[in-house]
Amino acid sequence: MTEQCRAEENIDVIPAISWATALKEPEGAWHEISGPCVGIFDRSKLPPNAIQNLDSIELVFNVPAEQVLLFEGRVIDFSEERGIHFAD
């Protein structure tokens, strides 16, 4: 399970695209989910080779090996109705 990184002062963050399996609410409750999500990682906790550079944008992909094929050739989109999702 990936540790959530809530925005704090004095940390250098990297945006991330991940496959979420669970979400912890601020009050502590866990919810099982399954789908793409956008988040951040603390740069100091990442190995240097984990950070990808896409057209001068640093980004981390955090996808379990068994989910990689779900991302191949797919576009991730956002809408008010559906949130983060794969484009149809």
Steps between C-alpha positions, in 0.01 A plus 500: 500500500631845413549748781298813449693825497294794617631841396729641766741788501864431421457184295593475134214315331474320167160447333403135460258287303415191700263206508306538821379197693405673824443855619538629854269786590636786717300367796670160464242277327628278215300440180582236240517643149646393167598753238745763381574793727723805513708587803842608621810335644771647720806517270735409786326161540536400133792331327632728222404254225132512609459855368410524130553816296223555243552816294672669798229390745621273779249224574487171688299200381407275790316204352517141629642257243166320470328828401754627242308357204193699604697822431662396172369716214234665720438868565428621853237773511314709758139614511287654774257208477751211504816648652825336382420220253614331182369685192251294299 
